[in-house]
Amino acid sequence: MASSSASILVADDDSAIRTVLTQALSRLGHHVKATGTAAGLWNWVERGEGDLVITDVVMPDENGLDLLPKIRQLRPDLKIIVMSARNTLMTAVQANERGAFEYLSKPFDLEALKLVVGKALLSPSKDEGSKYQSNGINSDDETMSLIGRSPAMQEIYRVMARVMGTELTVAITGESGTGKELIARALHNYGKQKGGPFVAINMAAIPRELIESELFGHEKGAFTGATHRTIGRFQEAQNGTLFLDEIGDMPAEAQTRLLRVLQEGEYTMVGGAKTIKSNVRIITATHRDLRQLIRQGLFREDLFYRLNVVPIRIPPLRNRIEDISDLIHHFNKQGAELGLPQKIIDPDGMKVLKNYHWPGNIRELENLIKRVSALYAEKIISSETIEKELFESGHDERDSSVRSSESLSESIERHLREYFTAHEGGLPTPGLYARVLKELERPLIALSLEVTNGNQLRSADLLGLNRNTLRKKIRELDIPVVKGID
């Protein structure tokens, strides 16, 4: 049915939401019927009413997610949009596996909902009523350790819910400390491969000359020190998931072998001739920019596209500060299990936490909460204590290995954030764009002249600038040059 005129059934126990949706969808030309109970919705569905259902999860008489399989069984062509204020990965997964067309978190953006409604009404109908299979996730399941109600995390939950029941390769990116392995483990634990092993290997932690042996195993005598036959991580992960962390550090030879596994579904051990069939789901993670590594000739482009089938980008904590309270609650619960007393951060302390730039991301927040729980006797932690731990105790410095592998864009963003926050809530003076470009241009041109021994012709070629343009920049930015070299 065309989306210009449809019958839409809305079920939500919040009368304000029912009113907003009725008015908004009616203005689009749809006929809307709204109820505050699951029973009312089921009555309409049984009578054959409605071209589309929009339902809340928590209703007074029945959980909306429990109603989905019954609707799908009775009317498999009826599209269902699920809304929920229980903004967790579990809710998104349950909605997806029980046949929802889309899951939207509350509070939702009305324009986004209108777009989803239009897509649902225009989407071709398929008889999928018999395909519902539970992965054993129930409404009381609290084992998923992914925390966050921010819009960025909700989008990640939606993507994860859609790919959990598949064998698609997933590429997770994000800064160190953002929780990439948690995403990988959740995809395994609640996906098709959950009955098999989850095997993780960190490319950066293994000597480059041993990575192929670690991944694919080796035969006795394959190399010096190979005193016996050893299976690799691929064989350990058979019928399960292999998580390749820091994939950007994989050497070229291993990249070629991995590409063959993805293309052919088979591999050979180092020093072996027998072909081994592989039935493994690959999930990768990196904090590095693989596209930049491709341009530098350090990563195979064909392998990148094989791995990047479903990309998931985890935002840094500074871009999801609304999740800090939930994360603190989670870390307090973890600490209590370890015997640590639970603490409360006072309002001013929370302001400090939300204004901090979090170079170590979630890992840094976790360490902070557990540290103040262990070291301070008071129940309520003040802003002074938070500031002391963040700024005076040396915990604000990034690990040098993290900082050295930081991408240029990440480094620039970090410095700019520090520049903005230095104005204590105010804005920098006007003309910021020109000032920032000047600060970037000057060291860039100066360094190019330094590495070319002051040769302006070579420097202009290196920068991709016209020679006259470079000379003009040198004058404008007052950059010292070595005289007589050109």
Secondary structure, 3 states (H helix, E strand, C coil): CCCCCCEEEEECCCHHHHHHHHHHHHHCCCEEEEECCHHHHHHHHHCCCCCEEEEECCCCCCCHHHHHHHHHHHCCCCEEEEEECCCCHHHHHHHHHCCCCEEEECCCCHHHHHHHHHHHHHCCCCCCHHHCCCCCCCCCCCCCCCCCCCHHHHHHHHHHHHHCCCCCCEEEECCCCCCHHHHHHHHHHCCCCCCCCEEEEEHHHCCHHHHHHHHHCECCCCCCCCCCCECCHHHHCCCCEEEEECHHHCCHHHHHHHHHHHHHCEEECECCCCEEECCCEEEEEECCCHHHHHHCCCCCHHHHHHHCCEEEECCCHHHCHHHHHHHHHHHHHHHHHCCCCCCEECHHHHHHHHHCCCCCHHHHHHHHHHHHHHHCCCCEECHHHHHHHHHHCCCCCCCHHHHHCCCHHHHHHHHHHHHHHCCCCCCCCCCHHHHHHHHHHHHHHHHHHHHCCCCHHHHHHHHCCCHHHHHHHHHHCCCCCCCCCC
